[in-house]
């Protein structure tokens, strides 16, 4: 966990949070606006926008695996049993909130918990540690001035 930064504005927090919950789209729009206006984004905002896009890419790759590659494995006789079990495990609905009409698979629940964790960090003016991802993002952002 990084130290708290009291200079983070409310708009930076809102954009950071929205960037995660829109899988980077709000952040991308904000980057385009900043580029047009020739303004440099502060480190905290740039970090969160970049991380939200990395998370979106990871989820897109996972979805590609789940929707395309896993069914292809099911066509191979030696792998069809493993592919079927993996598909069942990943698509199993683990939580249902009937009053809201929500159901979560294991993956959806993990992503939702991750987004809540990140949002809590943003609201506390911090970047919470996420194994591997935080290390990767710090290397990527090393050249970005704070």
C-alpha positions as CSV (number, residue, x, y, z in Angstrom):
1,X,0.0,0.0,0.0
2,X,1.4,3.4,-0.9
3,X,1.2,6.4,1.3
4,X,-1.9,8.6,1.2
5,X,-1.7,11.6,-1.1
6,X,-3.9,14.5,0.2
7,X,-3.5,16.5,-3.1
8,X,-5.7,14.2,-5.2
9,X,-8.8,16.1,-6.3
10,X,-12.4,14.7,-6.3
11,X,-12.6,14.8,-10.1
12,X,-9.4,12.6,-10.3
13,X,-11.0,10.1,-7.9
14,X,-14.3,10.0,-9.9
15,X,-12.5,9.6,-13.2
16,X,-10.3,6.9,-11.8
17,X,-13.2,4.9,-10.4
18,X,-15.3,5.3,-13.5
19,X,-12.3,4.2,-15.6
20,X,-12.3,0.9,-13.7
21,X,-16.0,0.3,-13.9
22,X,-16.1,1.1,-17.6
23,X,-13.0,-1.1,-18.3
24,X,-10.9,1.9,-19.3
25,X,-13.3,3.7,-21.6
26,X,-13.8,6.8,-19.4
27,X,-10.0,6.9,-18.8
28,X,-9.4,6.7,-22.6
29,X,-11.8,9.6,-23.2
30,X,-10.1,11.6,-20.5
31,X,-6.7,10.9,-22.0
32,X,-8.0,12.1,-25.4
33,X,-9.4,15.3,-23.8
34,X,-6.1,15.9,-22.0
35,X,-4.2,15.4,-25.2
36,X,-6.4,17.9,-27.1
37,X,-6.1,20.4,-24.3
38,X,-2.3,19.7,-24.1
39,X,-2.6,19.0,-20.4
40,X,-0.5,16.4,-18.5
41,X,-2.4,14.1,-16.2
42,X,-1.1,13.7,-12.7
43,X,0.6,10.4,-11.7
44,X,-2.3,9.1,-9.6
45,X,-4.9,9.6,-12.4
46,X,-2.6,8.3,-15.1
47,X,-1.7,5.2,-13.0
48,X,-5.3,4.3,-12.4
49,X,-6.3,4.9,-16.1
50,X,-3.4,2.8,-17.3
51,X,-4.1,0.0,-14.7
52,X,-7.8,0.0,-15.7
53,X,-6.9,-0.5,-19.3
54,X,-4.4,-3.4,-18.4
55,X,-7.2,-5.0,-16.4
56,X,-9.6,-4.7,-19.3
57,X,-7.0,-6.3,-21.7
58,X,-6.5,-9.2,-19.2
59,X,-10.2,-9.7,-19.0
60,X,-10.6,-9.5,-22.8
61,X,-7.9,-12.2,-23.2
62,X,-9.6,-14.3,-20.6
63,X,-12.9,-13.9,-22.4
64,X,-11.2,-14.9,-25.7
65,X,-9.9,-18.0,-24.0
66,X,-13.3,-18.8,-22.5
67,X,-15.3,-18.2,-25.7
68,X,-13.0,-19.4,-28.5
69,X,-10.0,-21.4,-27.3
70,X,-11.8,-23.5,-24.7
71,X,-14.5,-24.8,-27.1
72,X,-11.7,-25.7,-29.6
73,X,-10.1,-27.8,-26.9
74,X,-13.4,-29.5,-26.4
75,X,-13.1,-30.8,-30.0
76,X,-9.9,-32.7,-29.2
77,X,-10.8,-36.1,-27.7
78,X,-8.1,-36.2,-25.1
79,X,-8.9,-32.7,-23.9
80,X,-12.7,-32.6,-24.1
81,X,-13.2,-33.8,-20.6
82,X,-10.8,-31.2,-19.1
83,X,-12.3,-28.4,-21.3
84,X,-15.8,-29.4,-20.1
85,X,-14.9,-29.4,-16.5
86,X,-13.0,-26.1,-16.8
87,X,-16.0,-24.5,-18.6
88,X,-18.4,-25.8,-15.9
89,X,-16.1,-24.4,-13.1
90,X,-15.7,-21.0,-14.7
91,X,-19.4,-20.6,-15.6
92,X,-20.8,-21.9,-12.4
93,X,-23.1,-19.3,-10.7
94,X,-21.7,-19.0,-7.2
95,X,-23.8,-16.1,-5.9
96,X,-27.4,-15.0,-6.6
97,X,-29.0,-11.9,-5.2
98,X,-32.6,-12.5,-6.1
99,X,-33.9,-9.2,-4.8
100,X,-31.7,-7.3,-7.3
101,X,-31.8,-10.0,-10.0
102,X,-28.0,-10.4,-9.9
103,X,-26.1,-13.6,-10.4
104,X,-22.3,-13.9,-10.3
105,X,-20.0,-16.5,-11.7
106,X,-16.7,-17.1,-9.9
107,X,-14.8,-14.9,-12.3
108,X,-17.4,-12.1,-12.1
109,X,-17.4,-12.2,-8.4
110,X,-13.6,-12.0,-8.3
111,X,-13.6,-9.1,-10.7
112,X,-16.3,-7.3,-8.7
113,X,-14.3,-7.8,-5.4
114,X,-11.2,-6.5,-7.2
115,X,-13.1,-3.3,-8.4
116,X,-14.4,-2.7,-4.9
117,X,-10.9,-3.1,-3.4
118,X,-9.4,-0.7,-6.0
119,X,-12.3,1.8,-5.4
120,X,-11.6,1.8,-1.7
121,X,-8.0,2.6,-2.3
122,X,-8.9,5.5,-4.6
123,X,-11.3,6.9,-2.0
124,X,-8.5,6.7,0.5
125,X,-6.1,8.5,-1.9
126,X,-3.9,5.3,-2.1
127,X,-2.9,2.7,-4.6
128,X,-3.6,-0.6,-3.0
129,X,-1.2,-3.5,-3.8
130,X,-2.4,-6.1,-6.2
131,X,0.1,-9.0,-6.6
132,X,2.0,-8.9,-9.9
133,X,-0.2,-6.1,-11.4
134,X,1.0,-3.4,-9.1
135,X,4.6,-4.4,-9.7
136,X,4.0,-4.4,-13.4
137,X,2.3,-1.0,-13.3
138,X,5.0,0.6,-11.3
139,X,7.6,-0.6,-13.9
140,X,5.4,0.8,-16.7
141,X,4.8,4.1,-14.8
142,X,8.5,4.5,-13.7
143,X,9.2,7.0,-16.6
144,X,6.1,9.0,-15.9
145,X,6.9,12.1,-13.8
146,X,5.1,12.4,-10.5
